[in-house]
Amino acid sequence: MIARVVETASEAETLDLARAVAARLAPGAVVLLRGDLGAGKTAFVRGLADGLGVPDDQVSSPTFTLVQVYQGRLPLLHADLYRITTAEVEDLGLDEAGEAGVLAIEWAEKLARPIPGAWAILLEDLGDDRRRITIDTPPA
């Protein structure tokens, strides 16, 4: 993995960073998002969605539906594991879900095992709208 740390000073900058990540994603890509509540995981997914051609106003946290699907240049599957247990995650079948598109998983620390070749994104709230975002990219 290649780690890059970026500090953003606004939600707009976080969205721009996510759009740049989206430009590098291919079918089958998995993006694992970690960070405390309110760290900006859903905002990052909105930026990914916009970068994939999905209007960002369609993206919301799928906390109660668990998985949302958005259509863009690549389908985006957006999963939020906050309200379920690690054992319940296995029943979602996320391993196969994103093969034709991009799979973005919030609260990825609830996965029972790592997903090989996934992008790992850690978002840290620095106060106000500032974020420290660590992006671990899979090897090329």
C-alpha positions, 0 to 999 in steps of 0.5 A, a space after each residue: 500500500 502507498 499512503 498519502 496524507 491530505 488535510 482539507 480545510 472545507 467540505 468542498 476540498 474533501 469532495 474534490 479529493 474524493 472526486 480525484 480518487 473516483 477518477 482512478 477507480 475501475 470496475 471491481 474497486 473497493 473503497 474502505 472508509 474508516 473514521 469516527 462518527 461525523 468524520 466525513 465518510 458520507 461526504 467522501 462518498 458523495 465526492 466519489 459518487 460525483 466523480 463517477 457521474 452520480 449527482 451528489 444530491 442522490 447520496 445519503 448515508 444508508 445507515 438504515 437500508 445498509 446498501 444503496 446503489 447509484 448509477 453513474 459511469 460505473 455503478 456505486 454501491 454504498 454500504 454503511 455497517 454502523 448499525 450491524 455486527 461483524 457477524 451480520 456483515 457476512 450475510 450482506 455478500 459484499 465480497 461479490 457485490 461490487 464486481 461490475 462497479 465500485 463498492 464504498 464501505 463506511 465503518 469498514 472496521 466491522 469487516 471480518 477480514 480484509 479485502 485484498 486490493 482495496 483502497 483504505 481511507 481514514 478520515 479524522 475530524 480536526 475541528 470545524 470543517 478540517 479533515 486529515 485524510 489518509 489514503 492507502 492505495 493498492 499497489 498498481 
